[in-house]
Amino acid sequence: MFSARPPTRSPSPSGLPLNGLPISTKPTPRYSNRRSALSFFGTAALTGIVFHLLFIGFGGGEAVREVPVLKEWLPAKPNPVTVVQEACLNSLDPIKTHSASLPKPTYHPPTSSQDKENAGAALGAEEEESSDNTATLDELRQMVSQTRGYYGRDYSLGLGWNNMRYIIEAALLQALLSNRTLVLPSFVYARSCEWEINSCAAFAPMVNRGDAIGWGEWRNLPIEKQMGWRIPMDTMIDIPHLRKTWPVILVGEYLELNGMDPRKEWSNGAWHRTDYLADKPDGTKSTLYNVKNNLYDPDNVVRVDRLEPLLKKGVKEDADSSTIALRLYSTMSSKNSKNVIDFNDARTALTDAMKNPNDDQELERLIEENGWVVLHTFAGALGMDYLKSVVEPIKQVAPMRWLKAWHDDYKDIDTDILVLEGETHLGRKPGGMRFTSVAARDDFARDVLYGMRPTVAVRHLADKVAQRMQDRTGGRMWMAGHMRRGDFVTAGWAMEGTIQKHFDRIKSRLTAGRMNLEQIHTEQKITPFPIPDVVPDRTQLTLLPPEESDEFFLATDERSVEGLKYVREHGAVLIGDLVTIEDRREFGWGIMVTDVLALVEQAVLSKAYYFYAHAMSSVAGGAVNMRAARGADSRSTLID
């Protein structure tokens, strides 16, 4: 289902770093050497990817830049963003704080089907709990006191929610490794309103996204398309549940904890290097350490979690001048790889040096004896890392001398605040780094799969919609697809140009999926994703497979009358067909916002018995993670 292809790097004639420079040489920015896209996406797709994700016209109408530097995030003189329309009085609940538990991870997923049943789970829903769990400032202060201080980032609030979620996952890991309390933005920006834009503005402040974020991406759109709505972070993610695993606060809470006005939170998600410094009781300012963007993982660096597991094995970086090591360097060059090669490519290169080429342990020993190491991460899809799911673990190898560990580099920084500068999202593996042990990789996967989840309201509504979808198919298993149109069509990322061809593509994949479900039902055997603590969903064996004439659920951002009419006429059921007026009243104002409604759609996709989506859509990665966590069969998901 997934595959990984590393970026490019120039060859090296020796065991030294391939660029011929010592490790201490100042690196060039990461974005200066992006790998090319797969050839079949063509020039339009490549241009679209670079255009959208590398800060087109950052600050307005300028050429594509490499890494956004600090001055671009933080203008010398703050320019307050004008709220185009403020929410009606009392219509938007204040951003609440939530209960804080000890920072030591305490959450464990259900370990048996009976546990899930006892927790009241339905259709694979996660363990439930109350979100009415408000914390006092003293409780938050106590939580922070058990860590070394705060960890902040320059969050890219111009990206969509699923990309923001991936950034948060990486930030959580970085904060944990440096023993700090993570500070998240108090809000994100929704991009669309399901109704007339002023309807959403009655409940959430409406701003011009270009003004609020500083990107020029939307400047040439009609004015109504430039608008965004400021949505509280706890509308998008279950903060109380998150705090069961990590010490986390919001920027507004950080400011209030440190005697500052929460309203001074910077609009574009950046950590303000001066305005966020608090006055301390001794009359000094709080201290800050800024991690430069181009030091995170430049071309001669492989960013990992910690070095300790490798040092215990006795791996020596100066052992990489051997014949064996030179073979690995040569393989890296021949594969056009940036700084890692796949484990099986290393096997091919060293086959004649092994007694048993199929023995993984022998191969690992051979690699480590020659100054290279085995690293652990997750596969992407179609050779790219847009999906960022954590359901398919893989091994890669790299020279020991190129490793830089986040924990080792920053665990002893004694400032009050540690901040990672700029954008570090695009092109990275899940977590923004690789892992030096299987245990650490699995811990991260566990936290993402069972710790990161949508709110109780989203999960409850998704349960209802999933049950209604099953009712529409006569109680049989039902299937789902995701059809991203909108900006994907404009950017040239959509797999098919017309909605008819795109829809036919989805239907053909679901037809093959129905055969997979029939096979699973016939075999009466579930093959779950290889993730930690998974409990297979037994209903995949007890329910009958879909029939050829069954309807299927389609999540889509298509909004044209003609397009929606076409898909409905050809067997698709949309979220609007399954959500009732009573559901909308119970859920509240958030469901008026397209980005919040999309969270419900994503949760519904996770509950389908077969799911198909596009490899370049970040929505798919979140749905895949949730499907794996609920115990779906790995054969019931297709990403291409």
N, C-alpha and C positions, 0 to 999 in steps of 0.2 A: 504493500500500500504506500509506503513512504520510502524515500531514498534521500541521500545527502550527497552534495557535491561541493567540495571546498573551493574557495576563491583561488586566484592565480598568484604565482610568485616566480621570480627569476631563478634560474638554476645556479647551483654552487659546485665548484670543482672539489671542494674539501668538506670536512666535517664542521667547518665554521658556519655561522648563520648564513643563509643563502644570499643575503644582500652584501656579504663580505665585510660587515661592520660589527664591531664588538657590541655586546649587549648594552653597554653604557652610552652608546652613541644616541644623540637626541633623535627620536623617531619622527617620521612625517605623520601628518594626520591620517587617521584610519580611512576617511572617506576619499582619499586621493587615489585609492587603488581598488575600486569596486569590481567585483566579478561580473562577468557578462551574464545576461539572462539566457535561458534556453532559446535555441535558434528559432523554434516554431512560434515563439511569441512575437518575433519580428521587431522592427524598429519602433513601431508605434507603442508596443507594450513597454519596451525598455525606456523610451522617452517618458511614458506615463509614470512609470515607477520612480524614476529619478525626479521627475517634476513634482510628484506628490510628497515623496518621503524625504527628500533632501532639501526641504525648506525653500521652495520656489519663492523668489522675491521676498525673502525674509526681511521684514521691515518695510516692504512695499515696492514691488515692481523691479527689483534688482535681479541680476543674473544669479544662476545657481551657485551657491557657496559650498565650501567643503564642510568644516565643522563650525557651527555657530559659536562665536566667541562670547566672552562674558559681556562685553559692552553691548552686544546685540540683544542679549536677554534683558539687560538692565540699563535703560537710557540714563544718562547722567542726571537728568532732572525728571522725576516721576511726572507722568501726564495722566491724571485720573481719567478712567474710562467713563464716558457718558452712558448711563443706562437709558436706552431708547424708550423703554416703558418699564416702570417699576411694578412689581406685583401689587395687587390690591391689598389693602390693609387687612391683616390677619389671614390672608388667603394662603400664604406660604408659611408653614411651620418653621420656627427658627431651627437652624442647624443644631441638632442635639449632640451632646456628648453621651458616650455609652459606657457601660460598666467595664472596668479594667480588672483583669486577673493578673496573677503573677506572670512575668515574662517567660518563665520556663514552659515549654510546650506541654499541654495537658490533654489535647484533643486526640481521641482515638476513634476511627470509624467503626461502625458495627462489625462484629467479627463473625456473625452467622446470620442465616436467613431469619432465625427466630428473633435475634436482636433487632433486626430491621422491623419485623412485625410488631414487636413490643414497643418500638419507638413510634409506631403509628404511621410508618411509611406506606405510601400507596404508589403503585406503578413505578417503583424504583426511586421514590423520593428519599432525600437525605433525612437524617435524624432532625427532628423539629425542636424548637425552643422558642421562648418568648423573646421578642426584640425590645420589649419595654424594660430596659435595663440601664437606666441612666446613671452615669457616674458623676460624682462630685469632683471638683478641682483637686481636693485633697487626695482622693483615690487615684486620680491621674498622676498627681505629683509623686505619690508613693510608687506607682508603677515606674515612672521615669527614674526615680532614685535607685532602682535596682539595676540600672544599666549605666554604661559609661557616660552617656549623654545623648544628644540628638543626632539623627542622621537625616539630612535633607537632600533633595535633588532638584534639578531644573526639569520639571515635568513638562512634556510636550502636549499641552492641553488642546492644541489644534488637531490632534489625531482623534480618531474615533474611539469609542469606549473599549473595544476589544484590544486594540493596540495599547491603550492606557492600562488595561488590565495586565498585559504582558510586562509592561514597565513596572507596575506595582509588584508583580511577582519577583522580578529581579531585585527591586529595591528592598523587599522583605528579606531576601537572602543576604544582600549586602549588609543590611542593618544587623541581622543575626550574627554574621561572621565578625562584625566589628563590635558586637555587644552594645548596641545602641537602640534607642527608641526611634522607630521610623515615624517621620512626619509626612503625612499625605496631604494633598490639596483638599480644602474643604468642599470643593465643588469641581464639576467638569462642565463642559459645554455641550448641550444637545444641538443637533444640526437641523432637525426638522420637527414640525408640528403637524399632527394628523388633521388639524382643523385650520381655520383662518388664524394667521400668526398671532393676532392680538388675543385670541382665546387662550393660548398658552401663556402669553405675557401677563394674563390676569393672575397666574399662579406662580410663575417663575420669572425673575428679571430678564428682560430681553436686551441683548447688546449686539452691537456690530462686531462680528468675530474678528475682522481685520484689525479693528481698533483695540479690542480686548487682548488679542494674542500677538499682534504685530507681524502677521504673515500677510503676504500679498496675494495669496492663492484665490481669494474670493472677490477681489476688487472689481473684476470685470463682469461679475454676475449681476442679474437684476437685484435691486436693493433688498427685496424680501428674501432672496437666497443668501444674502450676506448676514442675515440675522442668526443669532444663537441664543439659547436659554440656559441660564446658570442653574444647574441641577445639583442639589446637595449630594456629597459623596455617599452618604448613607441611604440614598435612594437607589444607588447603583450596585452596592455591595453590602453584604451582611457584616457590618462592623463589629457587633457584639461577638459573633462567632469567630471573626478574625482575631479578636483579642484573646480568644482561648489559646491561641498558638503563638502570637507575636505581641510584643509591646508596641502599640500603634496609637498615635493621636493624629488629629487634623491640625492644619496650620492655624486655624482660628483658635483651637484649644492651646496650641503652643504659645501664641501671642498672649492669650488671656492668662496662661500660667506664669508668664514672665512680665506681667503688668503692662501689657500693650493692648491697643485697641484692635480687636479682631477684624475690624473693617479695613485695616490697612493691608490685608492680604493682597499680594501682587496678582494682577489679573491674568497673566500669561502662564502661571504655574512655576515661574522661576523662584529660586530662593534668593531673596534680596540680601546682598552681602553686608549692607549697612543698616537698613531699616529694621531688620530682624534681630539685631544685636540688642540684648537686654541690659539694663542697668542692674549691676549686682550690688548686694548689701554693702560691700566694701568700697563702693564708689567707682569701681572699674566697669568696663563693658565685658559682656560675655565674649569668649574667644572662638575663632572659627578656623578650620583647616580646609582649604579648597583643593580638591583633587582635580588637576588639570585634565581636560577632556582628552588631549592627545597622548596622555600617559596611561590611559585605561587599558587599551590593547592595540598599540600600533603594530606595524608590520612585523617587527621582530619580537613580538610578545604574544604568548598564549595565556590568556587570563584564566586562572583556576581558583578553586575555593581555598585550599590550604596545602602546604608542602609536607606537613608532618607524615602522612601515610607513606610518601615516597622516600623521605629521609630515613624512616625506620627500616625500609627495605635495603638501604645502603646504595641507592642509585647515585652514581657520580657523573656529573655533567661533562667532565673532561675525558670520559671514556668514549666520546662520540667521534673519535678520529680513526676508529677501526674499520676494517673492510666491511663488516656487517653494517655499521652505522652509515658508511658512505653509500651502501646500497639503498638504505632508507631515504637518505637525502636525494639520491638519484630518482627514486620512485616519486618523491614529493615533486620534483621538478617535472617529471614526465606526465604527472597527473595534473599539472597546472594548479597545484595546491598552494594555498597561502602559507599555512604554518602547521597543518596536521594532515595525516593520511588515514584512510580507513584501515581498520584492523586486518581485514581480509586482503587488502592490497599489500600490507606488510607481510602477511603470510605468503603471498605469491612471490614477493621479492626474496624471501629467506627460505623457501621450500627446500632447496638443496643443502642448506646448513642444518636441517632438522632431522632427527631420527624418525619422528612421526609428525608429518606436516599437519595432521588433523588434531594434534594435541594443543589446546589453547594454553595450558599452563607452561608447556615447554616453550611456546612462542613468546609468552610474556617474559619468561626468564631470559631468553635470548635477547629480547628488546632491551630489558633493563640492564643486562650486563654490558651493554654497548652504549650507554648514555642516553637512551631514549626511554620513554615511559608510556604506559597505557592509561588513557583518560576515558572518562565515562560521560556520556551525554545522551541526547535523544535525536532520532531521525527526523528530518524534515519531509517535505513532499515535493516531488518532481525536481529534486536537486536544489531546492530553495528552502529558506527558513522563515517563511511568512506564517506558517501554520502554528508553530511554537507549541505543539501539543507535547505532553510528557508521557505518552503511552507506548512508545517503541524505543526501548533503551538500546544504545549501540556503543561500541568501543572504537576509539581512534588512538593514534599514536603520534607523539611529538618529541622533539629533542628536549631533554631536561633543562638545558641551558636557556631555553626560551620561556620557561614558565615564570609567571608572576602571580603570586597568590594574594588575593584580597585580604584574607585574614592576616597573613604575615606582614603585609605592607602597612595595614592601618589599625591593627588591634591595640597598639601601644600609643596611638595618637591621644594626647591628653587634653585636647581642646574641648570646650563645651559642645561645639557643633562640628560635625564632619559633613561636607557637601561634595557631591559629585557634579562636576560642571558639564553643562550642555547635554546634547543628544547622544545616547549610547544604545539605541534600540535596534536600528536597522541592521540586518545581517548577522545578528548574534544568535547564539543558541538559547534555549529556555534558561532563565536565570542569569543571562548575560555572561556566563562563564561555563567552563567544563569542570568536572569533578575528578578528584584524585582517588576516590574510593567508591565502590558500589554502595556502601552504606549511606554516604553523603548524597549520592544521586537519588537513592530511594527515599531518603528523608525529604528531599526537595519535592520529589514527585508526590509523596504523601501529603505534604503541606498544600501543594497546588490542587490536588484532586479532591481533598476532603476539607481543606481549610478555606479556600477561595470559593465563595458561592454567592449567588444572588440572594436578595432579601426574602424574608418569609412570604411577603405578599406576592412576589414574582413566582415563587415555588408553588404556593397554594393555587394560584390561577393556572399555572402550567399543568398541575395535576388535573384540574377540572377539564381543561381543554383536551388533554391527552385521553381522558376517559370518554369525552364526547366523540373524539375521533375514533376510538375503538368501537363505540356504539354505532357509528355510521358505517363501520365495516362488518357489522354483524357479530361483534365480539372476537373477530379474528385479529391476528397481528396486522399492523398497519405500517406504511412506509412514509418517508418524508424526504424532501429535497430542498436545497437552498438555491435560489436564483437571484444572484446579485446583478442588478442592472444599473440604472442611474449613473454614478460617476465612473463605474467600470466600463460602460459603453463609451463615454466621452474620452476616457484615458486609453481606450483600446485594450483593456484587460479582459473583457468578456470573452468567453470561449467561442461564442457565436454572435454574429452581428445582429440578426433579427430575433425578435422574441419568439417567433414560431420555431426557428432552428434551435434556439437555446432550450425551449421547452421540450422539443423532440429529443434533444440530447439527454435531458434529465429523465424523460420517460423511458428511453432505451436503457439507461443505467438502472432504473428501478425495475424494469422487466427482468434484467439479469439478477437483481437483488432478490426478487421474489423466488427465483430458483435456489438462491443461497439459503433462504429461509426454509424452503421445502427440504433441502438437504439437512439442515440443522435439526428440523423436526423429525425427519426419518432416522437420522443417526441417534437421536436422543442424547446428544453430547454437546456440551457448551465448551467452546475454546475462548476463554476470556482474554483480554489484553494482558500482557506481561507486566502488571503493575503491582505494587505492594498492597496487601490487605484486601484484595478484591474478593467479593462474594458474588458468584454468578447469579443472575436473575433467572429463576427457574421457570418463569412464565413463558420463556422462549421455547420451552419444551412442551408445555401444557396447552398453549393456545394453538389454534389451527393457522397455517400459513395464509397469506392473502390470496384472494382469487383474482383472476386476470381483470375482471371488471371493477374491482374495488377502487374507490377514490383514494387519493393520497394527500398528505399535508404539504403545502408549499409555503415556505417563508421567503418573502421577496420584498425588495424596495421599489418594485414596479408600482406606479401609481396612476398610469394613464387608464382612462375608462376602457379604451379598446383592448389594451393589454390584459387588464384584469378580466374583462369579459371573455377573452380568448382562453385563458388558462382555466377559468371555471367551466367553460363549455367542453373542455377536453380532460376533465377528471380531477382537477386540483381543488382542494379545499383551503381557503385562506383563513388567517387569524380572525378577520372580521366576521366570518361565517360561524365562528365557534364561541365568540365572546358575547355575552348578553349584557343588557342594560344593567341588570343587577350586579354582574361582575364589575362593570365600570364604576358603579356607585361604591361597591365594597372596596375596590382597589384604591380609588381616590384620583386626584388630579393628574398624577404622574402618567397614567395610561394615555393621556392626551398627547404626550410627547413621543414622537416616533422612536427615539433612541431608547426610551424606557419600554415601550411596547416591543421593541426588538429583543429586549432581554427575555420577555415572556416567550417570544417565538423561539429563541435559542434554547430555552429550557424545554420547550415542547419538542424540538428537534432531538434533544438528548433522550427523550422517552420513546421515540419511534423505534420500531423493531428492525428497520433498515433505514440507512441515511446516506445520501449522496450530496457532495458539495465540491466547490471549486478550490483548488490548492492555493490560490492567491488571495482568498478571502479570510481575513482574521476571524470572522464569525465562526468559520468551520472548526478552527482549533479549539475554541471554547466548548463547542458542542461535542467534539470528539473526547475531550477530557471528561466532560460530564457523563457521556455514554460509558466510557471505560469505568468510571467510578461507580456507576449503578450496576455494573456487572454484565454489560452487553457483550455478546459474542463478537470477537474481533473480525469475523467474516461478514458482519452486518454493517460495516462502514466502508464506504469507498470515497476517496479523495483523489481527484485527478485534475 
